[in-house]
Amino acid sequence: MSDSNNNRKPASSLLSRNSASSINRTSNTILSDSSSTTRSALLTSNNTTARSTTSFFNSNTARTTSPLSSRTTMSSDRGQFTPSRFPGATEVSIQAQLAGFRRVQEKQFDENQVSKVAIHSREVTEMQYRRFASFIEKQSGIVLGDGKQYLVNSRLSTLLIRFNIPSIDDLIDKAMDPIANKEISSAVIDAMTTNETLWFRDTYPYLALKNLILPEFAMQRKSQVRIWSAACSSGQEPYSIAMVIQEQATAMNKVDPSQCQILATDISPEMLARSKAGLYDNHALARGLSLERKQKFFNPTEDPNVMSIDNSIKQMVQFRQFNLLSTFNLLGKFDVIFCRNVLIYFNNEVKASILDKFASCLNPRGYLILGSSESISGLTDKYEMVRCNPGLAYRLK
Ligand SMILES: C[S@@+](CC[C@H](N)C(=O)[O-])C[C@H]1O[C@@H](n2cnc3c(N)ncnc32)[C@H](O)[C@@H]1O
């Protein structure tokens, strides 16, 4: 299976990764895993270390810390913003602006450094590629498959300058020692993720939410609805869910938006920083968003190319770094799980394990919504298929 959309990174998007890696983000990567013991340690930053669900949802940490400050050395998204004060801007968006400015400065710094970093090789050797593929698979589940050296070369090249490392082989050596080189390891794994996403992707999951799932919850008079966007990338998926919940608030059978909690997680710190910032350029806004929704749920910023998501939507979503290979025990129970366009990167054994873990954290008759090219067939018998016309969802048996 392949996620055809993943072949296309938003070209020249101010908010996308750097163009060098975008061009080559054509991975047919599959993901797999066998052990998960050290992964969450590696990929969980100290302020996102597993917390109880309640404390997580009650916490304001995500809103009061700079969303991008921990990413200021990422060369890939530098230069997105100029520092500016936006009317009505939230703390987060101001911080994002400032972080953007710092990155512009760092970019200039890095560009000056280019000549000083003695790059020996931007190409991974065959033997190192095999070791690296196995490392990435163990850490994230991503199966690189054969012949993806070009992908590794293009995605890791920018990290050579960032970490002042002379060759991809050396970078990989360091990355494979996550205890000694946690930041490098995390950045390397992050660079190997594919983050293609768009607003209301495939439409039908959001119609199912609006026409089938939320009315069902309203009929059941559920006091609280918990939804998990389990591979949220840059935030379009959880924010689209939040918009649907807001829109149905005027329906006859409605779920009160204030009773809805949306947890959005991803393995990628960079994507989480973008998600939390809630700033989207015109290119991203043009992908899947109607004019009406754009006007209703986004605010202009000083930069005519960038809009910020409205606080009414933003405050419905909590973001947290989370590796799907780790244990789900501390996440609590959910009524709906969106896990879209990420299982395709995993091998069947890992898919089956994740599907079973989802089942164990769904409330009775809770829903699982997968990507349009993903299925549970042959992997688990814990769900029944629900036809939504169009599309389908899976309900816990
Ligand atoms: C193609 S995007 C899908 C985004 C969104 N769900 C959608 O359908 O538009 C896949 C996302 O999965 C994330 N991912 C990859 N491996 C992961 C893992 N082991 N745990 C959590 N997230 C992972 C990537 O960082 C990336 O943002």
The ligand as an SDF file (V2000), in Angstrom:
LIG
                    3D

 27 29  0  0  0  0  0  0  0  0999 V2000
    1.0540   11.1550    6.4450 C   0  0  0  0  0  0  0  0  0  0  0  0
    0.9140   11.9150    8.0270 S   0  0  0  0  0  0  0  0  0  0  0  0
   -0.8220   11.7200    8.3310 C   0  0  0  0  0  0  0  0  0  0  0  0
   -1.4330   12.9600    8.9380 C   0  0  0  0  0  0  0  0  0  0  0  0
   -2.9480   12.8940    9.1320 C   0  0  0  0  0  0  0  0  0  0  0  0
   -3.3280   11.8150    9.9930 N   0  0  0  0  0  0  0  0  0  0  0  0
   -3.6550   12.7710    7.8160 C   0  0  0  0  0  0  0  0  0  0  0  0
   -4.1780   11.7220    7.4980 O   0  0  0  0  0  0  0  0  0  0  0  0
   -3.6710   13.7530    7.0630 O   0  0  0  0  0  0  0  0  0  0  0  0
    1.6340   10.6500    9.0460 C   0  0  0  0  0  0  0  0  0  0  0  0
    2.0820   11.1730   10.4230 C   0  0  0  0  0  0  0  0  0  0  0  0
    2.3960   10.0480   11.2380 O   0  0  0  0  0  0  0  0  0  0  0  0
    3.4620   10.4170   12.0940 C   0  0  0  0  0  0  0  0  0  0  0  0
    4.1150    9.1870   12.5790 N   0  0  0  0  0  0  0  0  0  0  0  0
    4.9540    8.3540   11.9180 C   0  0  0  0  0  0  0  0  0  0  0  0
    5.3520    7.3600   12.7000 N   0  0  0  0  0  0  0  0  0  0  0  0
    4.7440    7.5470   13.9020 C   0  0  0  0  0  0  0  0  0  0  0  0
    4.7660    6.8410   15.1320 C   0  0  0  0  0  0  0  0  0  0  0  0
    5.4970    5.7250   15.3050 N   0  0  0  0  0  0  0  0  0  0  0  0
    4.0340    7.3400   16.1590 N   0  0  0  0  0  0  0  0  0  0  0  0
    3.2880    8.4620   16.0070 C   0  0  0  0  0  0  0  0  0  0  0  0
    3.2380    9.1750   14.8680 N   0  0  0  0  0  0  0  0  0  0  0  0
    3.9570    8.7170   13.8220 C   0  0  0  0  0  0  0  0  0  0  0  0
    4.3450   11.2710   11.2290 C   0  0  0  0  0  0  0  0  0  0  0  0
    5.1780   12.1050   11.9890 O   0  0  0  0  0  0  0  0  0  0  0  0
    3.3240   12.0370   10.3790 C   0  0  0  0  0  0  0  0  0  0  0  0
    3.0740   13.3150   10.8930 O   0  0  0  0  0  0  0  0  0  0  0  0
  1  2  1  0
  2  3  1  0
  2 10  1  0
  3  4  1  0
  4  5  1  0
  5  6  1  0
  5  7  1  0
  7  8  2  0
  7  9  1  0
 10 11  1  0
 11 12  1  0
 11 26  1  0
 12 13  1  0
 13 14  1  0
 13 24  1  0
 14 15  1  0
 14 23  1  0
 15 16  2  0
 16 17  1  0
 17 18  1  0
 17 23  2  0
 18 19  1  0
 18 20  2  0
 20 21  1  0
 21 22  2  0
 22 23  1  0
 24 25  1  0
 24 26  1  0
 26 27  1  0
M  CHG  2   2   1   9  -1
M  END
$$$$
